[in-house]
Amino acid sequence: MSIVPTIVAVLRHAVRWTLPLLLISSLTGAACAFFLWSLDAVTSVRFANPWLIFLLPLAGVAMGWIIHKIGRSAEAGNNLIIDEIHEPIGRVPRRIAPLILFGTLVTHLVGGSAGREGTAVQMGGGIAGTLCKVLRLHGGVVPVLLMGGVAAGFGAVFGTPLAGAIFAMEVLTRGRIRYQAAVPCLIAAFVADRVCHACGAVHTAYAVNTAVTFSSGSMFTLGRIAVAAIAFGLAGKLFALASHGAGRLFKCLLPFAPLRLAVGGALVVVLYLLAGTPDFLGLGVWSRDAGAVTIPACFNSSQIAPWSWLWKAVFTIITLGAGFKGGEVTPLFFIGAALGNALSTPLGGPLDLFAACGFAAIFAAATKTPLACTVMGMELFGARYGLHLGVACYVAFAISGRTGIYSAQREPATR
């Protein structure tokens, strides 16, 4: 007899989050489409005007001043959204979405090495948080909507809705997944992705053409991928440790945000002059120079310098450690693909498959989301590589230990 009240309660709860969730995911999908278009536009401007890199310290002063005056509450970025999901107390400010969008575009306009995942996730979380405040929602529905916003942002910005849904459930606690929000996250990610596509957004295509067979040679390839994954895991751990260390050092030595970002911008300019190439600035997804080191080039070129992954890591750690806005994930894609490219020759593996495995595995190691990264790789490169991607992601995840780029991630509860 108790089943009827239970069904009624479940349906009532579903109705409470369904309409707000559809609004959040639609707005996030449209915002991501605008963001992707804007990002391509400012990147084109930077390529056409290489001298803009020398304005990075000045842009840092302006961005630091904005953060100092009105953006301190939003400075925690993705960690703020994760904390709010764990303990919903209304700490997500309404200004977070426009601030992170503006800050990321400025960072890319003047050549900072940053990504786009952080921006999309924070826009989705910011839109969800704002709607919860406007509708005066509270209780268990708030974490569900915030997770939906995270799934929508991630799924739409990369064109990987299934991975976006899993990422939102997996990123909260290391080694655990919150399946209670599976349906809302799936709905949000797929709606946002469809809206983003309907708005004309185009995502980068990556070509992996290595044939997969169930032969002894294929098993040998899996073994080589597992060996490479050890390096991917160590690189992901190194990136996370260095990112946290750089952030703490910058804030300790330069607590005043405008000065901190100005110095960070100047250091990136010095790195650019030392490297002698603009390949490690910006996203690294495309370039007007056919011979440039980019993420797609790592899948098909044997001429990539073997230390390109380390250069990109240093550029990104300084950029984000100083406080410039963006995300870590696309730079991690670059680092992983470049390291996979470099390891394919000594390990005798297929270049494109090693690049794909590095692309996903370093992300898995740094974010502690191996399932989401495996699924993301399958969505981007093809389901036939699922076993190879899974081996790479889970080995890298295991090797990397407990250190990740998101300090707000919780440890699993012990019994």
C-alpha positions in Angstrom: 0.0 0.0 0.0 3.0 2.3 0.6 4.0 2.2 -3.1 1.5 4.8 -4.2 2.7 7.6 -1.9 6.3 6.7 -2.9 5.5 7.0 -6.6 3.6 10.3 -6.0 6.6 11.7 -4.1 9.0 10.7 -6.9 6.9 12.3 -9.5 6.5 15.5 -7.5 10.2 15.7 -7.1 10.8 15.1 -10.8 8.3 17.8 -11.7 10.2 20.2 -9.4 13.5 19.8 -11.3 12.4 19.0 -14.8 11.2 22.5 -16.0 14.0 24.4 -14.3 16.5 21.8 -15.7 15.3 22.3 -19.3 15.6 26.0 -18.9 19.1 25.7 -17.4 20.4 23.3 -20.1 18.9 25.4 -22.9 20.4 28.6 -21.7 23.8 26.8 -21.0 23.8 25.3 -24.5 23.1 28.7 -26.1 25.8 30.3 -23.8 28.3 27.7 -24.8 27.6 28.2 -28.5 28.2 32.0 -28.1 31.4 31.2 -26.1 32.8 28.9 -28.7 32.1 31.4 -31.5 33.6 34.2 -29.4 36.6 32.1 -28.6 37.3 31.4 -32.3 36.9 35.1 -33.0 39.4 36.4 -30.4 41.8 33.6 -31.3 41.7 34.7 -34.9 42.4 38.3 -33.8 45.4 37.1 -31.8 46.8 35.2 -34.8 46.4 38.2 -37.0 48.1 40.5 -34.4 51.0 38.6 -32.8 52.0 41.7 -30.8 48.9 41.2 -28.6 50.9 38.8 -26.4 52.9 41.7 -25.1 49.7 43.1 -23.6 49.3 40.1 -21.4 50.7 41.8 -18.3 48.5 44.9 -18.9 45.4 42.6 -19.4 46.4 40.9 -16.1 46.3 44.2 -14.3 42.8 45.0 -15.6 41.5 41.4 -14.9 43.1 41.4 -11.4 41.5 44.8 -10.6 38.0 43.4 -11.6 38.6 40.3 -9.5 39.8 42.5 -6.6 36.8 44.7 -6.7 33.8 42.5 -7.7 35.0 39.0 -8.4 36.5 37.6 -5.2 33.5 35.4 -4.4 33.8 33.9 -7.9 37.6 33.4 -7.8 37.4 29.7 -6.7 35.9 28.8 -10.1 35.0 25.1 -10.5 35.8 24.4 -6.8 33.0 26.9 -5.9 30.5 24.9 -7.9 31.6 21.6 -6.4 31.4 23.0 -2.9 27.9 24.3 -3.5 26.8 20.9 -4.8 28.1 19.2 -1.6 26.6 21.9 0.7 24.0 24.1 -1.0 24.1 27.4 0.9 23.7 29.9 -2.0 27.3 30.8 -2.3 27.4 30.8 -6.2 27.2 34.5 -7.2 25.0 35.7 -10.1 28.0 37.4 -11.6 30.1 34.3 -12.0 28.9 33.4 -15.6 29.6 36.8 -17.2 32.8 37.3 -15.2 34.3 33.9 -16.3 33.1 34.4 -19.9 34.7 37.9 -20.1 37.9 36.8 -18.3 38.4 33.7 -20.5 38.0 35.7 -23.7 40.5 38.3 -22.6 42.9 35.6 -21.6 42.8 34.1 -25.0 42.8 37.4 -26.9 46.3 38.2 -25.4 47.7 34.7 -25.6 47.3 33.2 -22.1 47.5 29.4 -22.1 44.1 28.2 -20.8 41.2 26.1 -21.8 37.4 26.4 -22.0 36.0 23.6 -19.8 36.2 25.7 -16.7 34.3 28.5 -18.4 31.5 26.2 -19.6 31.2 24.4 -16.3 31.0 27.7 -14.4 28.6 29.2 -16.8 26.3 26.2 -16.4 26.7 26.2 -12.6 26.2 30.0 -12.5 23.0 29.8 -14.6 21.7 27.0 -12.4 22.6 28.8 -9.2 21.0 32.0 -10.4 17.8 30.3 -11.4 17.6 28.5 -8.0 17.8 31.9 -6.3 15.2 33.5 -8.6 12.8 30.7 -8.1 13.7 30.4 -4.4 14.4 26.7 -4.7 16.1 25.0 -1.7 16.8 21.5 -0.4 17.7 18.5 -2.5 16.6 20.0 -5.8 19.5 22.6 -5.7 22.4 20.1 -6.0 20.5 18.3 -8.7 20.1 21.5 -10.8 23.8 22.5 -10.2 24.9 19.1 -11.3 22.7 19.5 -14.4 24.4 22.8 -15.1 27.8 21.2 -14.9 26.8 18.4 -17.2 25.2 20.8 -19.6 28.3 23.0 -19.8 30.8 20.2 -20.2 28.6 18.2 -22.7 27.9 21.3 -24.8 31.4 22.8 -25.0 33.1 19.5 -26.1 30.2 17.9 -28.0 30.3 14.9 -25.6 26.9 14.8 -23.8 27.3 11.3 -22.3 30.7 12.2 -20.9 29.4 15.5 -19.6 26.6 13.7 -17.7 29.1 11.2 -16.2 31.6 13.9 -15.4 29.1 15.9 -13.4 28.4 12.7 -11.3 32.0 11.5 -11.0 33.9 14.8 -10.3 32.4 15.4 -6.9 34.0 12.5 -5.0 37.2 10.7 -5.9 36.5 7.2 -6.9 32.7 7.5 -6.5 29.8 8.3 -8.7 26.5 10.0 -7.6 24.0 7.9 -9.6 21.1 9.6 -7.9 21.3 12.5 -10.3 21.9 10.3 -13.4 18.6 11.1 -15.2 18.8 14.9 -14.7 22.5 15.0 -15.7 21.7 13.0 -18.9 18.8 15.2 -19.8 20.8 18.4 -19.2 23.8 17.3 -21.1 21.9 16.1 -24.2 19.6 19.2 -24.3 22.5 21.6 -24.0 24.5 19.8 -26.7 21.5 19.8 -29.1 20.9 23.6 -28.4 24.6 24.3 -28.9 24.6 22.5 -32.2 21.3 24.2 -33.2 23.0 27.6 -32.6 25.7 26.7 -35.1 28.5 25.6 -32.9 31.2 23.4 -34.5 33.5 21.1 -32.5 37.0 20.0 -33.4 37.3 16.7 -35.1 40.1 14.3 -34.2 41.1 11.5 -36.6 42.1 8.1 -35.3 42.4 5.5 -38.0 44.3 2.7 -36.5 42.5 -0.6 -37.1 41.5 -2.6 -34.0 41.5 -6.4 -34.1 41.3 -9.0 -31.4 44.7 -10.6 -32.1 48.0 -11.2 -30.3 49.3 -8.0 -31.9 46.3 -6.0 -30.5 47.0 -7.4 -27.0 50.6 -6.3 -27.3 49.4 -2.8 -28.2 47.2 -2.8 -25.1 50.3 -3.7 -23.0 52.3 -0.8 -24.6 49.4 1.5 -23.9 49.4 0.4 -20.2 53.1 1.3 -20.0 52.5 4.7 -21.6 49.6 5.2 -19.2 52.1 5.1 -16.3 53.7 8.2 -17.8 50.3 9.7 -18.4 49.4 9.2 -14.7 52.7 10.7 -13.5 52.3 13.7 -15.8 48.7 14.3 -14.6 49.9 14.2 -11.0 52.8 16.5 -11.7 50.5 19.0 -13.4 48.0 18.9 -10.5 50.8 19.4 -7.9 52.5 22.1 -9.8 49.2 23.9 -10.5 48.3 24.0 -6.8 51.9 24.9 -5.8 52.0 27.8 -8.4 48.7 29.1 -7.2 49.7 29.1 -3.6 53.1 30.7 -4.3 51.6 33.5 -6.4 49.1 34.3 -3.7 51.7 34.1 -1.0 54.2 36.4 -2.7 51.8 38.7 -4.5 48.5 38.8 -2.5 47.3 41.9 -4.5 45.5 40.4 -7.5 46.4 43.1 -10.2 50.1 42.7 -9.3 49.9 39.0 -9.3 48.3 38.7 -12.7 50.7 41.3 -14.1 53.7 39.3 -13.0 52.2 36.1 -14.2 51.5 37.7 -17.6 55.1 38.9 -17.8 56.4 35.4 -17.0 54.3 34.0 -19.9 55.7 36.6 -22.2 59.2 35.5 -21.2 58.3 31.9 -21.7 57.1 32.8 -25.2 60.4 34.5 -26.0 62.4 31.5 -24.7 60.3 29.0 -26.6 60.5 31.0 -29.8 57.1 29.9 -30.9 53.4 30.9 -30.3 52.4 27.2 -30.4 52.0 26.9 -26.6 49.8 30.0 -26.3 46.0 29.9 -26.2 44.0 26.7 -26.6 46.3 24.9 -29.0 43.4 23.5 -31.0 44.2 25.2 -34.3 46.7 27.5 -35.9 47.2 29.4 -39.2 50.7 27.9 -39.4 50.5 24.4 -41.0 53.6 23.3 -39.2 52.4 24.4 -35.7 52.1 22.1 -32.7 48.4 21.7 -32.2 46.2 19.0 -30.7 45.0 17.7 -34.1 48.6 17.7 -35.3 49.6 15.3 -32.5 47.3 12.7 -34.1 49.0 12.7 -37.5 52.5 14.3 -37.4 55.7 12.5 -36.5 57.5 15.9 -36.4 56.1 17.1 -33.1 59.0 18.0 -30.7 59.1 15.5 -27.9 59.1 18.1 -25.1 56.1 20.0 -26.5 53.9 18.5 -23.7 56.2 19.9 -21.0 56.3 23.4 -22.6 52.5 23.5 -22.7 52.3 22.4 -19.1 54.6 25.1 -17.9 52.8 27.8 -19.9 49.4 26.7 -18.5 50.6 26.3 -14.9 51.9 29.9 -14.9 48.8 31.3 -16.7 46.3 29.7 -14.4 48.4 29.8 -11.3 48.6 33.6 -11.6 44.8 33.8 -11.8 44.0 34.2 -15.5 40.6 32.7 -16.3 39.9 29.7 -18.5 40.2 26.0 -17.7 42.7 23.2 -17.4 41.1 20.6 -19.5 41.9 21.6 -23.1 45.6 22.3 -22.1 45.5 18.8 -20.5 44.2 17.4 -23.9 47.2 19.1 -25.6 49.7 17.8 -23.0 48.3 14.3 -23.2 48.1 14.1 -27.0 51.7 15.5 -27.3 53.0 13.1 -24.7 51.3 10.2 -26.4 52.8 11.3 -29.7 56.2 11.4 -28.1 55.9 8.0 -26.5 54.5 6.2 -29.6 58.0 6.0 -31.2 60.0 4.5 -28.4 57.2 2.1 -27.5 56.5 1.2 -31.1 52.8 2.0 -30.9 50.3 3.6 -33.4 50.9 7.4 -33.2 47.2 8.4 -33.5 46.0 5.8 -30.9 48.7 6.8 -28.4 47.8 10.4 -28.9 44.1 9.6 -28.3 44.9 7.6 -25.2 47.2 10.4 -23.8 44.5 12.9 -24.6 42.0 11.1 -22.4 44.3 9.6 -19.8 46.0 12.7 -18.5 42.6 14.3 -18.1 41.5 11.3 -16.1 44.6 11.4 -13.9 44.3 15.1 -13.2 40.5 15.3 -12.6 40.0 11.8 -11.0 37.2 11.0 -13.6 38.4 7.9 -15.4 34.9 6.7 -16.5 33.9 10.1 -17.9 37.3 10.3 -19.8 36.9 6.8 -21.2 33.4 7.7 -22.5 34.6 11.0 -23.8 37.3 9.3 -25.8 34.8 6.9 -27.2 32.5 9.8 -28.2 35.4 11.7 -29.8 37.4 8.9 -31.4 35.0 6.0 -31.8 33.6 3.3 -29.6 35.9 0.7 -31.1 38.8 2.2 -29.1 36.9 1.8 -25.8 39.1 -0.9 -24.4 42.3 0.9 -25.2 41.0 4.2 -23.8 39.7 2.4 -20.7 43.1 0.8 -20.0 44.9 4.1 -20.4 42.5 6.1 -18.3 42.2 3.6 -15.4 45.9 2.9 -15.2 46.7 6.7 -15.3 44.1 7.3 -12.6 45.6 4.6 -10.4 49.1 5.8 -10.8 48.3 9.4 -10.1 47.2 8.8 -6.6 44.9 11.2 -4.7 46.2 14.5 -6.1 43.9 16.2 -8.5 43.3 19.7 -9.9 40.0 20.2 -8.1 40.7 20.8 -4.4 36.9 20.7 -3.6 36.6 17.0 -4.5 35.7 14.9 -1.5 37.3 11.7 -0.4 34.9 8.7 -0.4 33.3 8.0 3.0 34.8 5.1 4.9 32.7 2.5 6.6 
